[in-house]
Amino acid sequence: MTGLLRIFPRLSCNSRYVVPSLSSQFPRCSSTDISLPPDIDFFELQKKLEADEITLIDVRLPKERLEEGMIPKSKNIVLEALGPIIMFPEEKFARRFGFKKPALDDPLVVSCLGGVRGRTAQLAMMGVGYKNVRLYVGSFEDWVEKGGPVVYPESNS
C-alpha cells in the first residue's frame, strides 16, 4: 500500500488515474480505482460561475490571493488545512468560512495558481467522499491569461 493509500483509504491500485509512488519505501502503485470527473476549462467555469452552478474553492494561501487577486465568487480554503477543515461539522464550517459546507455530491471546482495544488485538493476531497470535484486546469494563471476578471479580497481571511 502506498503512502496515498494510507492517507486516502478509498483509493486502491486498480484503475485509471496514475498516482506515482511517494517514496521507495512503499511498493509502487501504478493507478487507483478512483475515477476522476473531467477537468473544467476557462469557458465552462466562467459559465457555471455566472449561473451559480458550482462552488469554486481556491486552495492558495491568503497572501497569494491578496497580492495576485482571485477569481470572482471563489472561496478560499488553503490546501495545507483542507484535510481537517473539510471534516468540520456544517455549522463550524459555515462560521469559519462564511459559506455553507458543500454536500458530498455538490458540484465543486478546485483551483490554485497553476493546477498542482488543485489536483492534490481534488484527490483529498474525493478521498473523504466528495463525488463531484473537478479541477480547473491551469487555474488562476489560465484565468488571467484568458482575460478573466480578477478581484481582490478585503482581508486575508
Sequence and secondary structure as in RCSB ss.txt:
>XXXX:A:sequence
MTGLLRIFPRLSCNSRYVVPSLSSQFPRCSSTDISLPPDIDFFELQKKLEADEITLIDVRLPKERLEEGMIPKSK
NIVLEALGPIIMFPEEKFARRFGFKKPALDDPLVVSCLGGVRGRTAQLAMMGVGYKNVRLYVGSFEDWVEKGGPV
VYPESNS
>XXXX:A:secstr
  HHHHH TT  SSSSS    S TTS      S      B HHHHHHHHHTT SEEEE S HHHHHHH B TT E
E  HHHHHHHTTS HHHHHHHHSS    TTS EEEE SSSHHHHHHHHHHHHTT   EEEBTTHHHHHHHTT   
B  SS  
